[in-house]
């Protein structure tokens, strides 16, 4: 009798286990999405970023293996840039590729946490401008006071702590307070304080609109660092007429070509000023037979590329 009772209990226990198992199969637990897209989708202040990612068909990309680093503009950043929910929803089909490149300009390959953001450095985003189909755009990082990107957007910190390093399964998110548009030659010249003298001279000679635009672009700019403007050079430049000053500045520019460092010709290079100079390795010889070193290469902009030089180039048109 006890044996039959034991068997009966065992049968009921087995049936109960089977019913529980079937119940679990019928109601599986939802999968938690902790990818970059998944985390952004749960953030109350990143709703417009998620909407824009979906519009540009990038939401699935940022659920992929990666890893990616995303500098994520907040809703207020999108609104400030004119990208309200309504604007994103009703964006014309022709404008979606442009939105996609702007979003990709906030994405870096690899997982770059806050400790990996180095002051006075350039990192590569996944975006492309019109100047090059192969070299993706550069982003300038300044960490002297917080973190600023391209001189226009800051990584957000609060009194409660930093919003650096929001870790996802496929990378990391840093919230930023402004949409980072595709950088032009002028964007990078003004973002990096090592080019502040050049930026001021371009402003004085009304060359900012030219180097911000696409007419005569792409541009290759051999940009003198601040240190290139020593006392003798500054005195010489200061004594020139306005037309001669413009000649000096445009002598540093090649129009109609995005010339990367691995493709600089050994034949004379014709400049925007119309004069020429020659390049051998990293040494430039100008028309006055002065030699200048290229000390930084391939800062990619949407409308051209910058190579930094350590002296000012002088054409023959300048006495």
N, C-alpha and C positions, 0 to 999 in steps of 0.2 A: 504493500500500500504506500509506504514512504517512498519507494523507488518510483512509482507512478507519479506521485506528487512532485518529486524532484524533476522528473522529465517534463512535466507540465509547466513548471516554473521556468525551466530552461527554454522551452518553446516560446513562451510569452516574452522572455527577455530577448530572444533572437528576433522575434517579430517587431518588438519595440525598437531595437537597433536598426532594423531594416527601414522602418517607417521614418525614423529620425534621419537616416542617411538620404532617403528619398526626399524628405522635406528640405534638407540642405541643398540637394541638387536642384530642386525646383526654385529655391530662393538663394542664389549665390550671392556672396558678399560683393559689393561694388569694389572695383579696382581703384585704388587711390592714385591719381595722376600727379606725381611730384616732379614732372618735367618742367622746363621753363614756362611753357604754355600753360600747363596745369596750375602751377603756382600763381602765375599772373592772372589766371581766370578766377582765382579765389581772392585776389587782392581788391579791396574796395576802391583803391585809387589808381588802378591800372585798367579800368574798363575800356577806355578809348584805345589803349595800346592793343588790347585783345581784339577789339573790333577792327582796328586797322590791319592787324596781322591776318585776320580772316579775310578781309577785303583784298589784301595783296597775296593771298594764298601762301602765307608763310607760317600760319599757326601749326600746321602739321610738320613743317621743317623743324621748328623749335621744340617739337616733341620727339625728334629723332635722336640718334645716338650722340651726335656732337663730338666732343663737348663744345659748348658755346659760352661766351660771356656777353650778356646783354645789358647795355646801359638803357634802362627802361624809363622813358618819359612818363611822368604822372599825368593824370587827367587834366590838371590845371596847366601843365606844360603844353599838352595838345591844344587846349582851348586857347591859350595865349598865342599859339602859332596859327590859329584859324581852323584847326581841325576839330570842330565840334562833332557830336554824334551824327547830326543831320548831314553835315558836309561829307563825312566819311561814308555814310549810307548812300548818299546820292552822287558820289564821285563818278564823273564820266569814265567810261571804259578806257578812253585814250589817256587818262591821267593816272591810271592804276600802275603802270610801269614806273612812273616817277615816284609814286608813293612807296613802291616796293624798294627802290634804291635808297630812299630816305630811311626807311626802316632798317635796311641792311647796313646803313651807315652807323647804326647803333649796335651792331653785332660784330664780335671779334671771335676768330677761331681759337679754341682752347679755353680752359677755365682759368681766367686771370682774377685772382682774388686781390684784395686791397694791398697786400704786401708785395704784389707783383706789379703794381702801378708805379713806375719810376719817374721821378721828376725830370723835366726837360727831355722828354723822349717821344718817339713816334711809334705808334702801333698801327697795324693794318686792319681796317674794317673789311666787311664782305661786299661793300658797295663799289659800283663803278660809275664814273662820270662819262662824259662824251669824249674826253681827251685820249683815253686808252681803253682798249678792250681786254687787256691782259693784266695791267697793274692796278690792283684795287686801291681805294682811297686811303690816305694816311690820316691818322688822328693824333693831334698833339696833346700830350699829357703834362699838366703842371700841378705839382703837389706842394707848392710853397705855402699855400694857405687853403687847406682842404684839397679837393681834387677838382680841377677845371679841365674841360675837354674842348679843344679847338677855340678856347677863349670865350665860349658862349654858353656852356652848360656845366653846372656843378653837380657832383654827386651829393645827394641829400644826406645831411646829418641832423640829428635832433638832440635836444638836451638829455633825452633818455638814452642816447647812444647812437651809434652809427648804423645806417641802413646798408653799409657795405655787406658783401658776402651773404646774400640770401641764397643758400645752397640748394640747387636742384639736382635731380638724379643725372642730368645731362649737362651740367654747367653751373653757372652762377649769375645772379641778377644784382645789379647796382641801380637803384632808382636815381633819376636825374631830374633837374628842375627846368629843363628846356629841351625842345626838339632840336637835334643837331642836324642842320641842313648840310647839303653837299658843299664841301669847302672849295673856295676859289683860291687863286694865287694870293689875293689880298687877304682872305681869311687866314691863311697860314702865315703870311708876312706879319700880320698884326697879332696873331695869337702867341707867337714865339717872341719874347722880349729881346732875344738876341738879334732880331731884325728891326728893332724899333727905330733906329736911325734911318734905315732904308724906307720903312713905312712912312715916316714923316716927310722924307724927300719926295716920295711918290705923291703924297697928298699935296705938297707945295706946288708940284708941277702938273697937278690935275691929271695924273695918270691912273688914279684909283679906278675910275669908271672903265678904262680900257682893260685893265688887268683883272677886273671883276667880271667882265663880260665874255662874249663868245666871238665877237667880230675880230678877225685875224687870228683867232685861236685855232688849235691849242698853242700855248706859249711854253717855251722852255726858258726858265729864268735862272741865271747864275747870280745868286743873291749875296751881296757882301754882308758879312756879319758886322756888328757894331765896331768890333776891333779893327776892321778894315779902314775905318775912317780915322786914321791917325791925324796928328796936328797938321802935317804937310798936306795931306789929301784934303782935309777940311778947309784949309786956307786956300788951296787951289780951287776947289769947288765953289767956295764962297765968292771968289772973284769973277766967276763966269757970268755971262748973260743968261737970261732965262732960257733962251733957245739952246745954248751950249749945255746948260744943266740937263735939259731934256735929252740932249744927244748922249750925254754920259749915261744916264739912266737907261735909255732904250738900247744902248750898246751892250747891256747885260741881258738883253731879251732876244730870243729867237722866235719869230712868229711862224705860225702854220705847221708846227712840229712838236710832238711830245717825245723828246729825245731822252731815253733812259741812259743810265750810266754805261750800260753794256753795249750801247749802240751809238756813242758819240763818234762822229767821223774823224779820221785823221787828216782829211782835206780841210781847207779853210772853211770856217763856219760863218755864214752871212747873218748879220744881226738885224734887228728891227730898225736900228739907226742907219743901216745900209753898209756899214763897215764890216770887216771880218776879223776873226782871231783864229788861232790854231790851238788844238788840244793834243797833248801827248801824254798818255796815261792820265794822271791827275793834275797835270801842269798846263795852265793856259798861258799862251804868249799873245799879248795884245798888239795893236798896231804900233805902239810906241816901244815895242820890244821889252815890255815889263812882264815879269812872270808872276802868276797867281796860282795858288793851290786850291783844288776842289777838296773840301773837308767834310762835306755831308752830301749824300746823293739821294735821289729818287723820292723826294717828298711829293707824293702824288696828290694832285688837286683835280677838281672836276673839269677845269678848263686848262690844265697844263701840269707841268712838273717843275719843282725847284731843286737846284743843287746849290749848296752854300759855298762861298769862296772867301778867302782870308785877306784879299786885297781888292781895291777898286780897279776895274778895267778902264783904260783910257783909249779912245779912238784918235785917229790922226786929226779929226776935225776940232779937237780941243788942243790949244797951244800948250 
